[in-house]
Amino acid sequence: MELSVVVPTLNGRDRLAASLDSLAARAPGAEVVVVNGPSADGTTGMVRERDDVEVLVEVADRCINVARNAGIAAASGDAIALLGFDLQIAEGWVDAIRDGLAAASVVTGPTSRGDDAPDGPEHRTIAGRDVTYFDGDNVAFRASTLRETLDGFDEYLRTGGARDAAHRLAGMGYDVAWRDAMAATGSDDDAGDGPGPHGPDEGNRNWKYRSLSYRLTKNYGPRPTVARRTLAHAASDAAAAARGVLGGEGTPSSWFGSGRDVITGIARGSVDGLVARARDRSDRRNPHGLSVETERAVATYDRR
């Protein structure tokens, strides 16, 4: 197995350095591809000074799935792992990937940032399809599965790209293996409380529901199951927000504002999901994938 590790990063120089140190120590034979940008904290200089990074790709788009796809395009291994810039791998990580990919096309393991690591993957059954989710910051694929089968990640999505890939893999009958030894850890102090570095996080109601409704509609069509799951999420969030208002932790205006964001997100995502489903009728369901855009990189520094 020739392993490439793609590490998307944005304004996380010190955390990235620790992650790269762990790769150098525990995955010394892996090809490391860092996808940076647009950072303003000296990340470029730090990475270029290291001799354990084979490729540095600079991109201008903050979208995590653009960064992932740029790294996938630059990687040369027959196995490609994705690692969060704020995570450090454990001993045995590479062996776990090798073992997992011998059994399945995708393998993942426990990922934690200061909290308890899960003891197994998350599963859901949607419209009769058994879906195994994985953390997009700690997952490895056979390169052919990632490139030809999935066509990379859907660049429409600013959040939820890994979950969308999980739906598409399940739709094509691909298994996701779990290996406890494929562990990656970080500190919750590193994660912060604000938006994720590459775009909105789950606290952004508009994008949360836009992403949710888009990927469900794109993958399953306009069926009652999709509507029920989306509305169940919305009702749970609305109830939590209402409790916050009653407890003095929020205001009625913020509650109504969140509701408006949810409604507009669901409407926009549903329409865009139907359009995407019509544009790509193949099993991979990815009209915004790796093969569509070839000029993601602003600059590439390649030591190979």
C-alpha positions in Angstrom: 0.0 0.0 0.0 1.3 3.4 -1.0 -0.4 5.9 1.4 -1.0 9.6 0.8 -2.3 11.7 3.6 -4.2 14.9 2.7 -4.3 17.6 5.4 -6.5 20.6 4.6 -5.6 23.6 6.8 -6.6 27.2 7.3 -5.0 29.6 9.9 -3.9 26.7 12.1 -0.1 26.8 11.9 0.8 25.6 15.3 -1.8 22.9 15.4 -0.8 21.8 11.9 2.8 21.6 12.9 1.9 19.2 15.8 -0.2 17.1 13.3 2.7 17.0 10.8 5.0 16.0 13.7 2.8 13.0 14.5 2.7 12.0 10.8 6.5 12.2 10.6 6.9 10.0 13.7 4.1 7.5 13.1 3.6 7.4 9.3 7.1 8.1 8.0 6.6 6.3 4.7 3.4 8.2 3.8 3.2 11.0 1.2 2.0 14.1 3.0 -0.1 16.6 1.0 -1.0 19.9 2.8 -3.8 22.0 1.3 -3.6 25.5 2.7 -5.7 28.5 2.3 -6.2 31.2 2.3 -4.2 31.4 5.5 -2.8 34.6 6.9 -0.7 33.2 9.8 2.5 32.1 8.2 1.4 28.6 7.4 2.9 28.6 4.0 6.4 29.5 5.2 6.2 26.9 8.0 5.2 24.1 5.7 7.8 25.0 3.0 10.5 24.9 5.6 9.7 21.3 6.5 11.2 18.4 4.7 8.5 15.9 5.6 5.8 17.4 3.4 5.9 16.3 -0.2 3.3 18.6 -1.7 1.8 22.0 -0.6 -1.2 23.1 -2.5 -2.5 26.7 -2.0 -6.2 27.3 -2.7 -8.3 30.5 -2.5 -11.6 29.0 -1.6 -12.5 28.5 2.1 -14.7 25.5 1.3 -13.4 22.3 3.0 -14.6 20.1 0.2 -12.6 22.2 -2.4 -9.5 21.7 -0.2 -10.1 18.0 0.1 -10.6 17.6 -3.7 -7.5 19.7 -4.4 -5.5 17.4 -2.1 -7.0 14.2 -3.7 -6.0 15.5 -7.1 -2.4 16.0 -6.0 -2.0 12.7 -4.1 -0.2 9.8 -5.8 -0.9 6.9 -3.5 -3.2 4.0 -4.1 -4.7 4.7 -0.7 -5.6 8.3 0.4 -6.3 9.4 4.0 -7.8 12.6 5.1 -6.7 14.1 8.4 -7.8 17.2 10.3 -5.0 19.7 10.7 -5.7 19.8 14.5 -5.5 16.1 15.0 -2.5 13.8 15.8 -2.4 10.2 14.8 -1.8 7.3 17.2 0.7 4.5 16.9 -0.7 1.9 14.7 -2.7 4.3 12.6 -1.1 3.3 9.3 -1.4 -0.4 10.1 -5.1 0.0 10.9 -5.6 1.7 7.5 -3.8 -1.1 5.7 -5.9 -3.7 7.6 -9.2 -1.8 7.0 -8.7 -1.3 3.3 -7.9 -5.0 2.9 -11.5 -5.6 4.0 -13.4 -2.6 2.6 -13.0 0.4 0.3 -13.2 2.9 3.2 -11.9 2.7 6.8 -12.3 5.1 9.7 -11.6 5.0 13.4 -12.2 6.9 16.7 -11.7 10.7 16.5 -11.8 12.9 19.5 -11.0 16.5 20.4 -10.8 16.5 24.2 -14.0 14.4 24.6 -14.5 10.7 24.8 -13.7 8.9 21.5 -16.6 6.9 20.0 -16.4 3.2 20.3 -17.8 2.6 16.8 -19.2 4.4 13.8 -22.6 6.1 13.6 -25.3 4.2 11.6 -28.6 5.3 10.2 -31.2 3.6 8.0 -32.8 6.0 5.6 -35.4 4.9 3.0 -34.2 1.3 3.4 -30.5 2.3 2.9 -28.1 1.4 5.7 -25.6 4.3 6.0 -22.4 4.2 8.0 -21.1 7.7 8.7 -17.4 8.6 9.2 -15.5 11.7 10.3 -14.1 13.5 7.3 -11.0 14.4 9.4 -10.0 10.8 10.0 -10.8 8.5 7.1 -9.0 6.6 4.4 -10.1 5.3 1.0 -8.8 3.2 -1.7 -7.8 5.9 -4.3 -10.0 4.3 -7.0 -13.1 4.5 -4.8 -12.4 8.1 -3.9 -11.7 9.2 -7.4 -13.7 7.1 -9.8 -16.6 5.9 -7.7 -17.3 9.0 -5.6 -15.7 11.6 -7.8 -14.4 13.2 -4.6 -16.5 15.4 -2.4 -19.5 17.6 -3.4 -18.1 21.1 -3.5 -21.6 22.6 -3.2 -21.6 21.7 0.4 -19.9 24.0 2.9 -20.6 21.6 5.7 -21.7 18.0 5.8 -19.5 16.8 2.9 -18.4 13.6 4.6 -22.0 12.7 5.5 -23.0 13.2 1.9 -20.2 10.9 0.8 -21.4 8.3 3.3 -24.9 8.4 1.8 -23.5 8.0 -1.7 -21.2 5.1 -0.7 -24.1 3.3 0.9 -26.2 3.8 -2.2 -23.6 2.1 -4.2 -23.2 -0.8 -1.8 -19.8 0.1 -0.4 -18.9 -0.8 3.2 -17.1 1.4 5.7 -14.7 -0.5 8.0 -14.0 0.5 11.6 -10.6 0.0 13.2 -10.0 1.1 16.8 -6.3 1.5 16.2 -7.0 4.2 13.5 -7.3 6.8 16.3 -6.7 10.6 15.9 -6.9 13.0 18.8 -6.9 16.7 19.4 -7.6 19.2 22.2 -11.0 20.8 22.7 -9.1 24.0 23.4 -7.9 23.9 19.8 -11.4 23.6 18.4 -12.7 26.9 19.7 -16.3 28.0 19.9 -16.6 29.8 16.6 -17.2 28.6 13.0 -15.0 25.9 11.6 -11.9 27.2 9.8 -13.1 26.2 6.3 -16.7 27.5 6.6 -19.9 27.5 8.7 -20.3 25.0 11.4 -23.5 23.4 12.7 -24.3 26.5 14.6 -25.1 28.3 11.3 -28.8 27.3 11.0 -29.1 28.3 7.4 -26.2 26.2 6.2 -27.0 23.4 8.5 -30.5 22.9 7.0 -29.4 23.9 3.6 -26.8 21.1 3.7 -29.1 18.6 5.3 -32.0 19.1 2.9 -29.7 19.2 -0.1 -27.9 16.0 0.6 -31.1 14.1 1.5 -33.0 15.3 -1.5 -30.1 14.7 -3.8 -29.5 11.2 -2.6 -33.1 10.0 -2.0 -35.4 12.3 -3.9 -38.5 14.1 -2.7 -39.9 11.4 -0.5 -41.7 11.5 2.9 -38.7 10.0 4.7 -36.6 13.0 3.7 -39.3 15.5 4.9 -39.7 13.7 8.2 -36.0 13.6 9.0 -35.5 17.3 8.1 -38.6 18.4 10.1 -37.6 16.3 13.1 -34.2 18.0 13.2 -35.9 21.4 12.9 -38.4 20.7 15.6 -35.6 19.5 18.0 -33.6 22.7 17.4 -36.7 24.9 17.7 -37.5 23.3 21.1 -34.0 23.8 22.3 -34.0 27.4 21.2 -37.3 28.0 22.9 -36.0 26.6 26.2 -33.1 29.0 25.8 -35.5 31.9 25.5 -37.5 30.8 28.5 -34.3 30.3 30.5 -33.0 33.8 29.6 -30.2 32.6 27.4 -31.8 33.9 24.2 -34.3 36.5 23.0 -37.6 36.0 21.0 -36.1 37.9 18.1 -33.1 35.6 17.9 -35.5 32.6 18.1 -37.5 34.0 15.2 -34.3 34.7 13.3 -33.1 31.2 13.7 -36.5 29.9 12.5 -36.3 32.1 9.4 -32.8 30.7 8.7 -34.0 27.1 9.1 -36.9 27.7 6.7 -34.9 29.4 4.0 -32.1 26.8 4.4 -34.5 23.9 3.9 -36.2 25.6 0.9 -32.9 26.5 -0.8 -31.3 23.1 -0.1 -34.3 21.1 -1.3 -34.5 23.0 -4.6 -30.7 22.7 -5.2 -30.8 19.0 -4.2 -33.5 18.3 -6.9 -31.4 20.2 -9.4 -28.3 18.2 -8.5 -30.2 14.9 -8.6 -31.4 15.8 -12.2 -27.9 16.9 -13.3 -26.2 13.7 -12.1 -28.5 10.6 -12.5 -25.7 8.2 -11.9 -25.2 6.3 -8.7 -22.4 8.7 -7.5 -24.8 11.7 -7.3 -22.0 14.3 -7.5 -22.5 17.1 -10.1 -20.0 19.3 -8.2 -17.2 16.8 -7.8 -13.5 16.3 -8.3 -13.7 16.0 -12.1 -15.7 19.2 -12.7 -13.2 21.8 -11.7 -9.5 21.4 -12.4 -8.1 24.8 -11.5 -8.6 24.8 -7.7 -4.9 25.4 -6.9 -3.5 29.0 -6.8 0.0 27.6 -6.4 1.6 24.1 -5.9 4.9 23.3 -4.3 5.9 19.8 -5.2 9.1 18.1 -3.9 8.5 14.7 -5.5 
